Amino acid sequence: MLSVRLEIPVPDIVSLLYRLNNEATGLVNHNDMVNSNKIANHNDMVNSKESAVIQEVFDSLARMGWASFVKNRLPLLKLPQEILEALQTGKIAYTKALAIARVKDEQLRRTLLEEAISSNLSLSQIKERIQSLQQKSESNSDALPQRLKITYQQINKSKIWEDPKKRKQLEKILNQLETLIQPDQSSSPKSNS
């Protein structure tokens, strides 16, 4: 609506709203003022006509003020694409979208989004799922050293050394492990034994 009323492309509206917010909060810097000539009629701050139109549009919507919109809703445009699409089509509430967007792993995030939509999960259920995913991830990383230790003990107790094929295979795996940890050892001083 602002784009139509001000005859400015949507990406420039986003910039304009951020600049207006910066002005209102006292965060305007010289670059904002110099770069504003594309949008504003002068090289200073957001002009009063633009400010008045913005205020008028938000007043007519009566849902929230422009400052609240900039703080709470404008950042939603930076959400991952699949979440943004679900949000724009009304498949998910914005609080749920924000929670799901915090999941870093793209595949897990997509799966959680699909589950949240299909099962109509509440925000607290989504947060529980996220916490569960994080705990699984942490436990998997904690379990790896333990697995390595147990495997080492089992190799020592086994008769793998007596079977030439298995011994050769073990040697190959050991070489791969040594190669894997090599960069870590190259930074430490080598001993002359």
C-alpha positions, 0 to 999 in steps of 0.5 A: 500500500505504501509503495502505491501511495508513495510511488516507490518500489517495495525494496525502497519502502523497506529502506525508507521505513528503516531510515524513518525508524532510525531518525525517530530513534536518533540513529541517523548517520551521514550515509543514510542522509547522503543515500536518501536522494533516491527516495526523498526529494532532498539529501536530508532525512525522510521528508514530511510528505513521506512521513505523513503518508506513512503515518496516514497508512498505518493509522488507517490500518489501525493494527499497529503503528509504523514503528512497531511494524518496523521493529516486529514485522519488517524483519520477517522479510529476512526469514528463510524463503519457505518460512516466509511463503508459509507466513505470507499464505497464512499457513503459520503465525508469525511467532511460530515462523520466528521460532522455526527460523531459529533452526539452523539445519535447513532440512530439519527446519523444513521438516519442522515447518511441514509438521507445524503446518500439518499438525497445527502445532502450538508455539509451545509444541514447536519450541519443545520440538526445537529443544528436543532437536538441539538435545539430540544434536548435543548428545550425538556430538557427546556420544562420538568420543565415547563410541571411539573409545569403546571401538578402540577397546573392542579392537584391542580385545578382538582377534582382528589382528589374526585375519589378514583381510581384516587387518589390512582393512583396519590399517586402511581405516587407521590411515584415514583417521590419521589423515583426518587428524593431521591438520590438527597435529601440523600446528603443534610442534613435532617431537624428535623421537 
